[in-house]
Amino acid sequence: MYHRPDEPVRVKMPRQGEVLGIVEAMLGSNKLRVRCQDDKIRLVRIPGKLRKSMWIKEGDVVLVKPWDIQKDTKGDVVIRYTQTQVSVLKRKNILKMEY
């Protein structure tokens, strides 16, 4: 999907309890290791409804929803951001990590 200059960019902002992160490693099947913006490394999974529609690779910026139990070590991927969306997040100073 390409962004046309005349269209506004829609970006899902992190809500309460969600955190931005960068994918460090693909661990097989639907598991990823993500370095989150709160300085924690989480083992994150891609939920079943997103597994076939969301292709993620190392270095992608994702939105993570930590689990209620083990919230410092585990979570789920909510969305993967495109390059255009990442630039909007940086411009609004929401993404403070090195990408």
C-alpha positions as CSV (number, residue, x, y, z in Angstrom):
1,M,0.0,0.0,0.0
2,Y,1.5,3.3,-1.1
3,H,0.7,6.7,0.4
4,R,-0.5,9.5,-1.9
5,P,0.6,13.0,-0.9
6,D,-2.9,14.4,-1.1
7,E,-4.3,11.8,1.4
8,P,-3.9,12.2,5.2
9,V,-2.0,9.4,7.0
10,R,-4.1,7.4,9.5
11,V,-2.0,6.2,12.4
12,K,-3.3,4.1,15.4
13,M,-2.0,5.8,18.5
14,P,-1.0,3.8,21.6
15,R,-3.9,3.6,24.1
16,Q,-3.7,3.1,27.8
17,G,-1.7,-0.1,28.5
18,E,-0.2,-0.4,25.0
19,V,3.4,0.3,24.2
20,L,5.4,0.7,21.0
21,G,8.3,-1.6,20.2
22,I,10.8,-2.7,17.6
23,V,11.1,-6.4,16.5
24,E,14.5,-7.7,17.4
25,A,14.1,-11.4,16.4
26,M,11.7,-13.8,14.8
27,L,11.5,-16.9,17.1
28,G,9.4,-19.2,14.9
29,S,5.7,-19.9,14.3
30,N,4.0,-16.8,15.7
31,K,6.5,-15.6,18.3
32,L,8.7,-12.5,18.2
33,R,11.2,-10.8,20.6
34,V,10.4,-7.1,20.8
35,R,12.3,-4.3,22.5
36,C,9.6,-2.0,23.9
37,Q,9.7,1.7,24.5
38,D,9.5,1.1,28.3
39,D,13.0,-0.5,28.2
40,K,11.7,-4.1,28.5
41,I,12.2,-7.0,26.1
42,R,9.0,-9.0,25.7
43,L,8.2,-12.3,24.1
44,V,5.3,-11.3,21.8
45,R,2.9,-13.4,19.8
46,I,0.8,-12.6,16.8
47,P,-2.8,-13.4,17.6
48,G,-4.6,-16.0,15.4
49,K,-6.9,-13.4,13.6
50,L,-3.9,-11.4,12.5
51,R,-1.5,-14.2,11.7
52,K,-2.2,-14.5,8.0
53,S,-2.9,-10.8,7.3
54,M,0.1,-9.3,9.1
55,W,3.6,-10.1,7.8
56,I,6.3,-8.9,10.3
57,K,10.1,-8.9,9.9
58,E,13.0,-7.8,12.1
59,G,13.3,-4.1,12.5
60,D,9.5,-3.4,12.1
61,V,7.8,-1.0,14.5
62,V,4.8,-2.7,16.2
63,L,2.2,-1.8,18.9
64,V,2.3,-4.3,21.8
65,K,-0.5,-5.0,24.3
66,P,1.2,-6.5,27.4
67,W,-0.7,-9.4,29.0
68,D,-2.4,-8.9,32.4
69,I,-0.3,-11.6,33.9
70,Q,3.5,-11.5,33.1
71,K,3.1,-8.0,31.7
72,D,6.8,-7.3,31.9
73,T,7.8,-10.3,29.8
74,K,4.9,-11.2,27.4
75,G,2.3,-9.6,25.2
76,D,0.4,-9.6,21.9
77,V,1.0,-7.6,18.7
78,V,-1.9,-5.2,17.9
79,I,-0.6,-3.6,14.7
80,R,2.5,-3.3,12.5
81,Y,3.3,0.3,11.4
82,T,4.3,1.1,7.8
83,Q,7.2,3.4,7.1
84,T,4.9,6.4,6.5
85,Q,3.2,5.8,9.8
86,V,6.5,5.5,11.6
87,S,7.6,8.9,10.2
88,V,4.3,10.4,11.6
89,L,4.9,8.8,15.0
90,K,8.5,10.3,15.1
91,R,7.3,13.7,14.0
92,K,4.7,13.8,16.7
93,N,7.4,12.6,19.2
94,I,5.5,9.5,20.2
95,L,8.2,7.1,18.9
96,K,11.3,8.0,20.9
97,M,13.3,4.8,20.1
98,E,16.1,4.5,17.5
99,Y,14.5,2.8,14.5
